[in-house]
Amino acid sequence: MGWEALGQWGDDVVRIEPLTGGVGVSEVWSVRVNGHLAQLARRSDVIIQRYGKSEIETRFEAQLALLMQSFGFLVVRTERAQRRIDLVCIAPGSPGESYTFLLEAKTTAANYALPTKDSRAIAEYVSSVRSALKTLPPLRLVIVVGSTPAKTVTAKLAALEAVCGLPVRYCDVALLQRLRHQVPGPVDYSQFLKVCIEAGRMLGRQELHQLVQSDNAIRTAHNDFVQALLARSSENHA
């Protein structure tokens, strides 16, 4: 995604500073998605007054798409007139490592309850992706993202998971925001999938902690490796 593409998000997104460490860091910048995601998800009065009811879903999806791109995933927004799910996310990598997951964005003033029509739409789209998009990496996961879920959602996710034949998880959007704040760059794709699959159906603080710890371990290992190389180079030139 080029920086000119950020213009489509309006004042919701800004480029703030280059990342440090890693390969090609001169071309990698961190992105801040303004703190409206949680308000968009719960359709707050302030957000309704600012954008209007008809724009809330579109803005929420757009910010989620950018957020997932900032984690390193390739993201495709489906056509509104044809879709039954919002975002198709692809983890890049070799054929044995790459995978696809579907992300469904939900905005509601009340606690989200996964109504029957939403479950049916997700199940139908999972089936269509498997049959029509065979050139994509394997579909491994569905994540529903919104605000606070209703107490009945866990049981409904279990039923939906049985129909889809793959893990279906719910994630409060605030959790993704905290992950973005604590992990400065792309996530480890294999660890992201592993944590989501091994988690309960409601992603929470434990999963956030696991992803942050994994990122810290990877960055520490890279830093130690580079420092060792630099030290060895200094010794050779002494």
C-alpha positions in Angstrom: 0.0 0.0 0.0 1.5 3.4 -1.0 1.3 6.4 1.2 -0.9 8.2 -1.3 -3.5 5.5 -0.5 -3.8 6.8 3.1 -5.7 9.8 1.7 -8.8 7.6 1.2 -9.1 7.2 5.0 -9.3 11.0 5.6 -8.2 12.2 9.0 -8.6 8.8 10.6 -5.0 7.7 9.8 -1.6 9.4 10.0 2.0 8.2 9.2 4.0 9.0 12.3 7.6 7.7 12.3 10.0 5.2 10.7 10.4 1.9 12.5 13.8 1.0 13.8 15.5 -2.5 13.4 15.0 -5.1 10.8 15.6 -5.2 7.1 14.8 -2.2 4.8 13.8 -0.1 7.8 14.2 3.1 5.7 11.0 2.1 3.8 8.9 1.0 6.8 6.9 3.5 8.8 4.5 3.0 11.7 0.9 4.0 11.3 -1.4 5.4 13.9 -5.1 4.6 13.4 -7.0 7.3 15.3 -8.8 6.1 18.5 -12.3 5.9 16.9 -12.4 2.1 16.4 -14.1 1.3 19.7 -16.5 4.2 19.3 -17.3 3.1 15.8 -17.9 -0.5 16.9 -20.4 0.6 19.5 -21.9 3.3 17.4 -21.5 6.0 20.0 -23.5 9.3 19.8 -20.3 11.3 19.2 -19.5 9.1 16.2 -23.0 9.2 14.8 -22.9 13.0 15.0 -19.6 13.2 13.3 -20.0 10.7 10.4 -23.7 9.9 10.3 -25.3 6.5 10.7 -24.9 5.5 7.1 -21.1 6.0 7.2 -20.2 4.1 10.4 -19.9 0.6 9.0 -17.8 1.8 6.0 -15.4 3.7 8.3 -15.1 0.8 10.8 -14.3 -1.6 8.0 -11.8 0.8 6.4 -10.0 1.3 9.7 -9.9 -2.4 10.5 -8.5 -3.1 7.0 -5.7 -0.6 7.5 -5.1 -2.0 11.0 -4.7 -5.5 9.7 -2.4 -4.3 6.9 -0.3 -2.6 9.5 0.2 -6.0 11.1 1.6 -7.2 7.8 -1.5 -9.0 6.3 -2.6 -8.6 2.7 -6.2 -7.4 3.0 -9.0 -7.4 0.4 -12.3 -5.6 1.1 -15.2 -7.4 -0.5 -17.7 -5.7 -2.7 -20.6 -4.3 -0.6 -23.3 -5.3 -3.1 -22.1 -8.9 -3.3 -20.5 -9.8 0.0 -21.4 -11.7 3.0 -18.2 -11.0 4.9 -16.1 -7.8 5.1 -12.4 -8.5 4.8 -10.3 -11.4 3.3 -6.9 -11.4 5.0 -3.9 -13.3 3.7 -0.7 -14.0 5.6 2.2 -13.8 3.1 4.8 -16.5 3.0 5.9 -19.8 1.4 3.2 -22.2 0.3 3.4 -24.2 3.5 3.3 -21.1 5.7 0.8 -18.8 4.1 -2.9 -18.9 5.0 -6.1 -17.0 4.7 -8.6 -15.8 7.3 -11.9 -14.0 7.1 -12.6 -11.0 9.3 -16.2 -9.8 9.9 -16.6 -6.3 11.2 -19.7 -5.6 13.4 -21.0 -2.3 14.7 -23.9 -2.2 17.2 -25.0 0.0 20.0 -26.0 -3.0 22.1 -23.7 -5.9 23.0 -23.2 -7.9 19.9 -25.2 -11.2 20.0 -24.3 -12.9 16.7 -27.8 -13.1 15.3 -28.9 -16.0 13.1 -28.7 -14.0 9.9 -25.0 -13.2 10.6 -24.1 -16.8 11.4 -25.8 -18.0 8.2 -24.0 -15.3 6.1 -20.6 -16.2 7.6 -21.2 -20.0 7.0 -22.3 -19.3 3.4 -19.2 -17.2 2.7 -16.8 -19.7 4.2 -18.3 -22.3 1.8 -18.0 -20.0 -1.2 -14.4 -19.0 -0.4 -13.4 -22.7 -0.2 -15.1 -23.6 -3.5 -14.4 -20.4 -5.6 -11.1 -19.1 -4.3 -9.0 -22.2 -4.6 -5.8 -20.3 -5.6 -5.7 -18.5 -2.2 -3.7 -20.0 0.6 -5.8 -22.4 2.8 -8.6 -20.8 4.8 -7.8 -21.4 8.5 -9.8 -19.1 10.6 -12.7 -16.6 10.9 -12.5 -13.7 13.3 -15.6 -11.5 14.2 -14.5 -8.1 15.4 -16.8 -5.7 17.3 -17.5 -4.2 20.7 -18.5 -5.9 23.8 -20.2 -9.3 23.0 -23.3 -10.7 24.6 -23.1 -13.6 27.0 -24.7 -15.9 24.5 -22.0 -15.4 21.8 -19.6 -18.2 23.0 -22.3 -20.9 22.5 -23.3 -19.4 19.1 -19.7 -19.4 18.0 -19.4 -23.1 18.9 -22.4 -23.9 16.7 -21.1 -21.7 13.9 -17.7 -23.4 14.1 -19.2 -26.8 13.7 -21.0 -25.7 10.6 -18.0 -24.0 9.1 -15.5 -26.7 10.0 -12.8 -24.3 11.1 -12.1 -22.1 14.2 -14.4 -19.0 14.6 -13.3 -16.5 17.1 -14.7 -13.2 18.6 -12.3 -10.3 19.3 -13.2 -7.0 21.0 -11.7 -4.3 18.7 -10.0 -2.7 21.8 -7.8 -5.8 22.0 -6.5 -5.2 18.5 -5.8 -1.6 19.3 -3.8 -2.6 22.4 -1.9 -5.1 20.2 -1.0 -2.4 17.7 0.2 -0.2 20.5 2.4 -2.9 22.1 3.8 -4.5 18.9 5.6 -1.8 16.8 5.6 -3.7 13.5 4.2 -6.7 11.7 3.1 -9.7 13.8 4.6 -13.1 13.5 2.0 -14.8 11.2 2.5 -18.3 12.4 2.3 -17.3 16.0 -0.8 -15.2 15.3 -2.6 -18.2 13.8 -1.4 -20.6 16.5 -2.6 -18.3 19.3 -6.0 -17.7 17.7 -6.6 -21.4 17.0 -5.5 -22.6 20.5 -7.5 -19.9 22.3 -11.0 -20.1 23.5 -13.6 -18.8 21.2 -13.3 -15.3 22.8 -9.9 -13.8 22.3 -8.7 -11.9 25.3 -5.8 -10.6 27.4 -4.1 -13.9 27.6 -3.8 -14.1 23.8 -2.7 -10.5 23.6 0.1 -11.3 26.2 1.2 -14.3 24.2 1.5 -12.3 21.0 3.4 -9.5 22.7 5.7 -11.9 24.4 6.4 -13.7 21.1 7.2 -10.3 19.4 9.5 -9.3 22.2 11.4 -12.6 22.0 11.8 -12.3 18.2 13.1 -8.7 18.5 15.4 -9.6 21.3 16.9 -12.5 19.3 17.4 -10.3 16.2 19.0 -7.6 18.3 21.4 -10.0 20.0 22.3 -11.5 16.7 23.1 -8.1 15.1 25.0 -7.0 18.2 27.1 -10.2 18.1 27.9 -9.6 14.4 28.9 -6.0 15.1 31.1 -7.0 18.0 32.8 -9.7 15.9 33.4 -7.1 13.1 34.9 -4.7 15.6 37.3 -7.4 16.9 38.4 -8.3 13.3 39.3 -4.7 12.6 41.0 -4.0 15.9 
